């Protein structure tokens, strides 16, 4: 489809409309927290024991290498625990910000302080947490609690929110969890470096959501080096490691043979992806709306960016942080399916409709699903930019000053 026609005729598909309607649902989060507190009171028995089914774990980063580590469990007795685990399925189910906050605040984070070195730890609270992390389904647990919960929401731009926290005295499995054979294989090999184990699991069909939970619980890597990894770090580490693996597999592939433009919108984030012929190159440019929670004091869009060439990056991305690795992974997955490499520019507009951080997973899924629908075709990268610019909130000059890929066209776009 010609780019002009694509942009002019662009319509939300049925799934996108479902997501839009889901986002329009209004919930009073403060009222919901009152319900959470009531559920907690009902769940705690006289002996302060809490029984539930745990789909996830959480590892904090404050105080590293002594960290707060927790088991996340829904407090509703009739809740399907699997629905509470961070997943790419949330996108297809049309979850909005409110839906994510409800699920995450509906889980109790039972925490203990622990040292990150857990190479031989498979008993006690940390051992139970690790068993939960490597299981292929939510696990029934019994957690002893000390004191009342802290009814608070912890928001993060990379990891998904966490809800009420309570100090745990102990945790025990109420069932024998089933561990997938590929995970057992990585655990049994004490000489397998974490990076290799991650890519092995990815090649065996594990999505990054499963892998970062396993990594976070210290269940990957060489035996003597296995450590708890703060959840925020593990998410980025897995996206980065898998992304590098995919990039390496494409470096001898042919390039795409045309310039294509893809778009998507999710949770108040708008994405434009331009793929052009050439050796692998990637850039993410973020544009954050003024007077929003992301850019509250400004009267103009805040721009951030990060870029890599054919050989990748040597240092961590500071400006765009986890969003860079998540969006890069999504683009590389698309190219890997086509066995092609390309120059890739992702433009992310963060509007004030994205009013609370729900984690970098929504960036990953927003870009992943940009490749689901129709796309536009342009004669050149320059023509693709010309078509997209009226749809983004900043002028060419600002993009040129912030973007390596746009700046590289500086001498050939005088006709804009």
N, C-alpha and C positions, 0 to 999 in steps of 0.2 A: 504494500500500500504506500502511495506517495505520502511524504511527511506532511504536506499541507492538508491533504485529505484526512490523514490520521488525527491531526490536532483539531481540525475543524469538526470532525464527526465523532471525536472521542466521547464515549458514553460509558457510564458505569455498567459493568455487567451485573448479573443477578446476585452473585456472591458479594460484590462490592456494595450493592444496594442493601443487602442484608446487614453488612457490617455498619453501613451508615445509620441504618435504623437502630441497630444495637447501641451505637454510640450516643444516640439521642435519648436513650432511656436515662432518666434522672433518679439517682438514689441519694438519700441523705446519709453520708458516710458516718456522721456523728451519731445518728440514730442507730445505724447498723452496729457501731461499736458498743452501744448499750446492749444490743442483742448478743453480741459476742461475750460481753461480761456475764450476762445471764446464763449463756450456754456453758461458760467456764464453771460457774458456781454449781451447775447441775452435773458437770462431768467429774468434778473433784469429790471423791467420797470422803467419809470420815477419817480414813487413815491417810488421806492426802495422796491416794494412788489414782493415777490417770490412765485409763485404758483406751487405746484408739488404734487406728491403722495409719502407719507413717509412710507417705509416698516420697519424702525428700529429707535431705539434711541441710544444715547451714553451718558454715564456718566463718567466723568474723576475722577481721584483720587487726583490730586494735590490740596493742600489747604484744604483737608477734615477737618472739616465738611462743609466747604463752597466749593462747587465743580462747575465745568463747566458742564452743562448739555445741550444736544443738540438733535435736530431732524435731521435725515439723509434722504435726498431726492435726487433722481436722477435728474440731470439737463437737460438731453435730453428729449425733449417734447414727443417723441414717444417711450420712453423706457418703458419696462414692469417692474414696480417697484419691483415686487416679485422676479425677477431675481437678484436683488442687495442685498437681505437679506442673511446673512450667513446661510448656510443650508447644510445638509448632501447630498443633491441632487447634489451639486457641484462635488462630487466625481464621481457619476455615469455619469455625463455629461462630464467628462474628463477634468475639469478645471485644468490648470497649474498655475504657479505663476503669469505669465503675465495676465492671464484671471482674476484672483482675484484682482490684482492691478488695472486693468482697471475698474472693476466694483466699487471697493471701492473709487478710486480717482474720479470716475464719480458722486459721491454723495456729495452734499454740507452739511456740518455740521453746522447748524444754532444754535448758542450757547448762553446761558445766564448763569450768575452766580446764584446759588441757594443754600439755606440751605438744608441739606439732610433730615431734619425732614419734611415729607410731609403727615402726617397721615390724615389731613383733606383738603388737597390742591387738588381741581379738577377744578380750574379756572386759567386763565392766561397762561403764557407760559408753566409752569411745568404741569398744568392740561391738556393742549393739548398734551404734551409729554406723559403723563401717558395714555391718551386715545389711542394714537397711539400704545403704547406698549401692551395694553390688547386686542386690536382688532384682529380678526382672518383673516384680509386681509389688505393690504396697504391702508392708509387713505389719502384722499385729504386734504391738508392744505394750508393756506395762511400765509406766514411768512414775517414780516417787518424787513428789514435789515438796519444796520447802518454801513456804510463804505464799503470798498472794501475787498474781501476775501484774506485770507492768503493762497496762493497756495503752500501747503506743504503736504507731506505725513507723517503721524504718524505711525511708525511701532512698533509692539509689538509681543512678542513671545507667548502671550496667546490670546489676542483679535485680531480680524481681523483689517487690516489697515483702517485708516480714511483719507479722502481727504481734500479738501479746507475747511477752517473755516471762518465764518463771524459772527459778533455779531448780534443777533436778538433783535429787540425792542419789538416784540409781535408775537404771533402765534395764529391762529384761525382755527378751523375745518371747512372745506367746505362741509362736509357730516356727517351724523350720523353713527359712526362706529358700527359694530356688534360685541358684546362681547360674546364668547362662554359661555354656561350655567355653566360649571365647574369653569371657572374663576370668574363668578359672584358669585358663591357659596363661593369661598375662600374670596372674597371681603366682602361679607355680614356677615361673621363670624369673629367678632372682637377678639374672644378668640382663634383662630386657629394659632398655632405657625407656623413660616415660613417653618420649616423642614417638618412638617406634610402636609402642603399645597403643597409643592413641590412634595412629593411622591404621594399625591393624584392626582395631575395633570399628573404625569408620568404614573400612573396606568390607567388613563383615556385616554391614547394614545398621550399625548403631548410629543414631543421630547425635549431633553435638550435645544435645540436652542430657542424654544418658552418659556420655563420656565425661562431661565436666562434673557430674555428680560423683562418678567413680574416682576421678582424679582428686576432687576436693576431699574425699574421705581417705586419701593417702593409700589408695589401692592400686596405683600404677607406678612403674619405675623400678629401678634396681633395688633389691631387697633392703640393703642397708641405708638407702636414701629415701625410703618411702616416708612421706610426711603429709600431715593435713595441709591442704592448700585453701586459703581463704576463698570463699565462693566467688567474690568479685574477680580475683586473680585467675581462678580456674576457668571461668567463662572466656576471658580474653585469651588465655593460654591455649585452649582447645581450638578456638576460632583461628588463631594465628598458626598453630601447628598444622591443622588440617588444610588451611589455606596454602601454606608453603608446600605441603605434599601435592596438592592439586596443581599449583603453579609449576612445580618441577616436572609433572607429567605432561605439561603442555608446551614446554619450551622448545620442543622439536616439532610441534604440530604446525600445520599450515595456518595462516591467518584467515579471519572472516573475509568474505569477498565483497562486502558492501557495508555502508554506514547505516546503522539501524538505531532507532530511538524507541525506548520503552518507558512506560510510566505506571505509577500506582499511587494510591492514597490510602493511608491507614492511621487511625488514631490521631488525626490532626497533623500527620507527617506526609508531605508530598515528595515523591521521588521521580526524578528523570534520569534515565540511564542511556548514555550514548556509547555504542560500540563501533569502533572504526578499524579498518585494516591496519596491520602493523604488528611488530613484536609486542609482547605483553608490557603494558603500562597501566597503572591504576591511580585514580585520584578520587577522593571524596571531598566535596565542598559543602559545608553546612551553612544555612542561612536561618538565623534565629530571630523571630519576630520581636519588635520593640514592645515594651510594656507587658511582656509575658513573664512567666516565672523563670524563664531561661535568660531573659535579657531585660530585667525590670526597670532599670534606671535610664535606658537609652531611648532616643527618639528615631533610631534607624536600625536596620537589621545588623546583627552581629555575625560576621563571617569567620569561619575557621576551616582549615583544610589540612590534608596530608596526602603525600604522593609517594609512589615508588616506581622504579623503572624495571627493566628486564631482570636484573639480579636481586630485586627485592630491597628491603630495608635492613639497616644494621642496628637501629635503635627503636625504642618504644615510641609510639605515637602519643604525643601529649595533648595537642589541641582537640582532636576528635575522639581520642581514647578508644573505648570498646566499639563505638559505632563504626570506626574504620575497619576493624578486623571482621566485624559481622557483615558489613556490606560487601567487603572484598570477598569473603567466603561465598556469599550468594552469587556474585558475578562469576567466580571461578567454577562453581558447581554448574552453572548454565553453560559455560564454555567447555567444561569437561564432557558434558553430555553431547556436545557437538564436535568434540575433538578439534577445537580451534582455539587459537589465541587471538588477542585483540588489544587495542588501546581502549581503556574503559574510563569514562567519567561519570560519576554519580553525583547528582545535585540533590541535596536534601533540604527542603524547606520545612522548618519547625514552626508551625503556627501556634497562636495562643489557644487553639482547641486542644493542644497537647498540654493539659493543665497539671498533670502530675506524672512523675517518672514511674514507669512500670518495668523498666529493664531494657537492655539492649536487644532482647529477643525480638521486640517489635520492629527494630531496624532490619534484622536478619530476615524476618518473614516478609516485611514490606518490600524489600528488594528481591527476595526469592520469587515472590508472586507477581512482581512486575513483568516477569517473563512468561506468564501464563496466557496472556491475551494477545490482542492484535499489536502490531508495532508499525512504526513509520520507517520509510526508507528515504535517505537523502543522497544527493550526489557526492557530497563531501562532508568532512567534519565541520567545516566552516558553515555549510548550508544547514547542517543539523543544529548548530548553535543558533543560527539566524531564526530557525523555526521555534526553538525552545525559549529563547530570550523573552518574548512577550508573555510567557507563562510563569516566569520567575520574578521575584520581587526586587531584584537588584539590577542595575544597568551593567552593560558590557564592561565599562571601565573598572568597576569594582571587582567583577569576576576576573578580569585580566590581571589585576594587581594581586589577587589571592590565589589564582589557579595556574599551576605550571602548564597544564595542557592548553588552556585558553591563551596564556601568555605566549606560548609557542606559535600561535597563529597571528601574533601582533602585526607582522608586516604584510599579512595577506587578507586582512579583514577591514580595509579602509572603506569598503563599500557598505558597511553596516549602517 
